[in-house]
Amino acid sequence: MQKIRSGPLAALLLGSILAPSLAHAAPADSSAIREAALKDDVAWSFTEGLTTEVGPRPAGTPQEARARDWAVAKLKALGFSNVRAEPYKMPVWQRVHDEARIISPFPQNLVIAALGNSGSTPEQGIEGEIVYFPTIADLQAAPDGSLKGKIAFVSHEMKAAQDGSGYGYYGAARRQGPSVAAKKGAIAILVKSIGTDHHRIAHTGVQMWADGVTPIPAVALSVPDADQLARVAARGNPVRVHLTAVSKTLKDQSSGNVIGEIPGSDPKAGVIVAACHLDSWDQGTGAIDDASGCGIIAAAALQVAKAGTPRRTIRVLFAGAEEVGGDGGRAYFAAHGKEPHALVLESDFGADKVWRVDFTLPEAAAPLAGRIGAALAPLGVVPSRDKAHGGSDIEPLVDAGVPVIDLQQDGTRYFDIHHTPDDTLDKIDPAQLQQNVAAWAVTLLLAANAPESLGAN
């Protein structure tokens, strides 16, 4: 990812981004909505309610169904229009029981969590000698067949970053590692959690089996346990581990999206989609991932409605089944992809402050980017030269060419919590949550009322 350095060059580069519209300061109403949103209590109420009254919301489960019912009722109570759930079917992987321990040479328990779509061990578990790989590249370089009857153990050295950039690179150990290990004959794989914390909790997450691969048990180790296992392996003696990771897969289970709208005055101007995802992993209550995102977009859309009828309709999309591969985003595109979409945005990176904004807009909308940048500046948000890409809930729309804006949140501590039992309400900072609402409200207000041609025009 290209970074803008500090100093005179940065000033020139940023100036080139804003130059088309610096002559037009942000409209006065953007100042008013920004200040009102900094006092918002809807986002907190939403996040608190969803995590308290529903709790964990694994995709395709009765808990996720309760979340849809809860969200429909909440959006209606808040005054959204055209509120509905849009169901679809999907296969569902379910965790049953996870447990691991070192048998020899130094017997001790290990803290683990099975990865999504993991193969299942028998009820009594399995036992095998581990083969340690410091990186996914080391595993990929192992000779074919060299892991027959063994348990692969893959580590990495992910570090915290404001933009969360390490997740894509180091996450390969989780996403591709299980398929690589299975192809090389492993009976199971242990992966150091894709996280930046040092707490004794394991980070789960989805992985998809490559074509033709027979699934094997695939589990994440807590970061301290992975470090411990690496030290044990470094002693030079064979290390044997007993692993129990029982799971099951159910076919044709119900999931779905929830939609609500702030109707616009000009149907020809297209729809702006503000997205989040309603599902969560089973270990925590999904506060940062992604109840807070849904709270942010709902609160921001309501702030725009309070300012008057927008030109473009704002549609909030609470997608289902994001955690297991983006089923909700694909289902939305199948149902609505041919409708005129002017712009898409997504909030799915916690609730810490927005610090940067990225744009992928048509050339004709360059002045809009300038106005948004000017209106966000008082919140400490700066425009970048990077292109916006969106997230998995809007990916099909972005791939189809719909313009996108990314309000980038501070991810320094996000991967301390992500996909763990620690993803709970107490991790939300109310003041930073309100800053998110303000940034989103300003952006939605200006985009919804922009005279420029966007995706639908």
Summary of the structure (lengths in Angstrom):
residues: 457
radius of gyration: 23.1
end to end distance: 30.8
largest distance: 71.9
contacts: 1728
relative contact order: 0.19
helix: 37%
strand: 24%
